[in-house]
């Protein structure tokens, strides 16, 4: 428990630093850049306090690779574009209370989400004593790799599509986007299911650990957020037109599947 508290303190300090940078630069979008790094903070602060197991190193490394990729992509995408429209809208609506509300409703809330989603990594790092990787862990790694490919390749395909001027006003419907409207979000959820399986596989081998199923709180939460809160709904809210309606009608919203005919 002490190790988790220490990790939470490091994460709190990290989010406070991100908040200060955001306020000084008048760009609350810094929270999105800081998001990926927060997971690496929790991963390595707990790993260094644990037994240094193989499974712990693997999940910490996987989370770091994912976190750095997502942070660098968001930074490069938003660089020079000013504050994201979501935060600009809140800045206008919240007025004089923006400073305090953004601290609690953006940065600290995001920190809390990071900590909860990181539980499979943190608990494994702190409590795992197994010297080897459980068989279920190999399945988790395969699932994580599939998720990483979906997220990274989906982002790459979308960026290439958006960088072509002739595509402005049109909907991306090729590559992975032919089989799911949100391959990047599907990939992100899949990665956390993979992490949870790796964690569960090792913790379940240790008889002293009573509730290894707690690690599945993470992928359940991230899948819910992506499907119902900050992912799919937020993106699709701003899409409209005949082309979008047709694409939406024939293409799976999340789990990849063959498009419907007609």
C-alpha positions in Angstrom: 0.0 0.0 0.0 2.9 2.4 0.8 4.3 1.9 -2.7 0.9 2.9 -4.2 0.7 6.0 -2.1 4.2 7.0 -3.1 3.3 6.4 -6.8 0.2 8.5 -6.3 2.3 11.3 -4.8 4.7 11.3 -7.8 1.7 11.3 -10.2 0.1 14.2 -8.3 3.4 16.2 -8.5 3.6 15.4 -12.2 0.1 16.6 -12.9 0.6 19.8 -10.9 3.7 20.5 -13.0 1.8 20.0 -16.2 -0.9 22.3 -14.9 1.6 25.1 -14.2 3.1 24.7 -17.7 -0.4 24.8 -19.2 -1.4 28.0 -17.3 1.9 29.7 -18.2 1.5 28.9 -21.8 -2.3 29.5 -21.9 -2.8 26.0 -23.4 -4.7 23.5 -21.4 -4.1 21.0 -24.1 -0.8 20.3 -22.2 -3.0 17.9 -20.2 -3.4 15.7 -23.3 0.3 15.6 -23.9 1.0 14.8 -20.2 -1.5 11.9 -20.2 0.8 9.3 -21.6 3.7 10.2 -19.4 1.6 9.8 -16.3 1.3 6.1 -16.9 5.1 5.8 -17.2 5.4 7.6 -13.9 3.1 5.1 -12.1 4.8 2.2 -13.8 8.4 2.9 -12.9 7.8 4.3 -9.4 6.0 1.1 -8.4 8.5 -1.1 -10.3 11.5 0.4 -8.5 9.7 -0.4 -5.1 8.8 -3.9 -6.0 10.7 -7.2 -6.6 11.8 -6.3 -10.1 10.1 -9.3 -11.7 10.1 -10.2 -15.4 6.3 -9.6 -15.7 6.6 -6.2 -13.9 9.4 -5.1 -16.2 7.4 -6.2 -19.3 4.2 -4.3 -18.4 6.2 -1.2 -17.3 8.0 -1.2 -20.6 4.9 -1.8 -22.7 3.1 1.1 -20.9 6.0 3.4 -21.4 6.2 2.6 -25.1 2.5 3.3 -25.5 2.6 6.4 -23.3 5.6 8.0 -25.1 4.1 7.3 -28.5 0.7 8.9 -27.6 2.3 11.9 -25.9 4.7 12.6 -28.8 1.9 12.2 -31.4 -0.4 14.6 -29.6 2.4 17.1 -29.1 3.4 17.1 -32.7 -0.2 17.2 -33.9 -1.1 20.2 -31.7 2.1 22.2 -32.0 1.5 25.7 -33.3 -2.3 25.2 -33.5 -3.3 27.0 -30.3 -5.5 25.6 -27.6 -7.8 22.7 -28.4 -11.4 23.8 -29.1 -12.7 21.8 -26.1 -10.5 23.7 -23.7 -11.0 27.0 -25.4 -14.8 26.5 -25.0 -14.4 25.7 -21.3 -12.1 28.8 -20.9 -14.8 31.0 -22.3 -17.7 29.3 -20.4 -15.9 29.1 -17.0 -14.6 32.7 -17.1 -12.8 33.7 -13.9 -13.1 30.3 -12.4 -11.2 28.6 -15.2 -7.9 28.5 -13.3 -9.3 26.6 -10.3 -11.8 24.5 -12.3 -9.2 23.3 -14.9 -6.9 22.2 -12.0 -9.6 19.9 -10.5 -11.8 19.0 -13.5 -9.0 18.6 -16.1 -5.6 17.8 -14.5 -6.5 16.2 -11.2 -9.4 14.2 -12.7 -7.1 13.0 -15.4 -4.5 12.1 -12.8 -7.2 10.0 -11.0 -8.1 8.2 -14.2 -4.4 7.5 -15.0 -3.9 6.0 -11.5 -7.0 3.8 -11.7 -6.2 2.6 -15.2 -2.6 1.9 -14.1 -3.7 -0.5 -11.4 -2.8 -3.7 -13.3 0.8 -2.4 -13.7 1.1 -0.9 -10.2 -0.3 -3.9 -8.3 1.8 -6.4 -10.3 4.9 -4.4 -9.7 4.2 -4.1 -5.9 2.8 -7.6 -5.2 4.3 -10.0 -7.8 6.9 -12.4 -6.6 6.9 -14.9 -9.4 10.4 -15.2 -11.1 8.8 -16.2 -14.4 6.1 -15.0 -16.7 2.8 -17.0 -16.5 1.4 -18.7 -19.5 -1.5 -16.3 -19.6 1.0 -13.4 -19.8 2.1 -14.5 -23.3 -1.5 -14.2 -24.4 -1.6 -10.8 -22.9 1.5 -9.7 -24.8 0.0 -10.9 -28.1 -3.2 -9.0 -27.4 -1.2 -5.9 -26.4 0.8 -6.1 -29.7 -2.4 -6.3 -31.7 -3.9 -3.3 -29.9 -0.7 -1.3 -30.4 -0.8 -2.1 -34.1 -4.4 -1.0 -34.4 -3.8 2.3 -32.5 -0.5 3.2 -34.2 -1.5 2.1 -37.7 -4.9 3.7 -37.4 -3.4 7.0 -36.3 -0.9 6.8 -39.1 -3.5 6.1 -41.8 -5.7 8.9 -40.5 -2.9 11.4 -40.4 -1.9 10.6 -44.0 -5.6 11.0 -45.1 -6.0 14.4 -43.3 -2.7 15.7 -44.8 -4.1 15.5 -48.3 -6.0 18.8 -49.1 -8.4 17.0 -51.5 -9.7 14.9 -48.5 -11.0 17.9 -46.6 -14.6 17.4 -45.7 -14.5 13.7 -46.5 -14.5 10.6 -44.2 -11.6 8.2 -43.9 -12.9 4.8 -45.0 -9.7 2.9 -46.0 -7.3 0.6 -44.3 -8.3 -0.2 -40.7 -11.0 2.4 -40.9 -12.9 0.2 -43.4 -13.6 -2.3 -40.6 -14.1 0.0 -37.6 -14.9 3.7 -37.2 -12.4 3.9 -34.4 -9.4 1.6 -34.9 -7.2 3.7 -32.6 -9.7 3.6 -29.7 -10.2 -0.1 -30.2 -6.5 -0.6 -30.1 -6.1 1.4 -26.9 -8.7 -0.6 -25.1 -7.2 -3.9 -26.4 -3.8 -2.9 -25.1 -5.2 -2.5 -21.5 -7.0 -5.8 -21.7 -3.6 -7.3 -22.6 -1.9 -5.6 -19.7 -4.6 -6.8 -17.3 -4.2 -10.4 -18.6 -0.4 -10.3 -18.0 -1.0 -8.9 -14.5 -3.7 -11.4 -13.7 -1.7 -14.4 -14.9 1.2 -13.7 -12.5 -0.9 -12.6 -9.5 -3.2 -15.6 -9.8 -0.2 -17.8 -9.2 0.5 -16.3 -5.9 -1.8 -17.8 -3.3 -1.4 -14.8 -1.0 -3.1 -12.5 -3.5 -6.8 -12.8 -2.8 -8.4 -10.7 -5.4 -6.4 -10.7 -8.6 -9.6 -9.9 -10.6 -9.2 -6.3 -9.4 -6.8 -5.7 -12.3 -9.7 -5.9 -14.7 -11.1 -2.7 -13.3 -8.6 -0.9 -15.6 -9.6 -2.3 -19.1 -13.3 -2.1 -18.1 -13.0 1.6 -17.2 -10.9 2.6 -20.2 -13.3 0.7 -22.6 -16.3 2.5 -21.0 -14.6 5.9 -21.3 -13.7 5.4 -24.9 -17.1 4.0 -25.9 -19.4 6.2 -23.8 -17.5 9.4 -22.6 -14.4 10.9 -24.0 -13.7 8.8 -27.1 -16.3 7.8 -29.6 -19.1 10.2 -28.5 -16.8 13.2 -28.5 -15.5 12.5 -32.0 -18.8 11.5 -33.6 -20.6 14.5 -32.2 -18.9 16.7 -34.7 -19.4 14.5 -37.8 -22.3 14.9 -40.1 -23.4 14.7 -43.7 -24.5 12.1 -46.2 -21.0 10.5 -46.5 -20.8 10.2 -42.7 -24.3 8.7 -42.5 -23.5 6.1 -45.1 -20.2 5.2 -43.4 -21.8 5.0 -40.0 -24.5 2.8 -41.3 -22.1 0.2 -42.8 -19.1 0.3 -40.5 -18.7 -1.2 -37.0 -18.4 1.5 -34.4 -15.6 -0.2 -32.3 -14.8 -3.9 -32.8 -13.5 -4.5 -36.3 -15.8 -6.3 -38.7 -16.5 -6.6 -42.4 -18.6 -3.6 -43.6 -22.2 -4.1 -44.4 -23.2 -4.1 -48.0 -25.4 -1.5 -49.6 
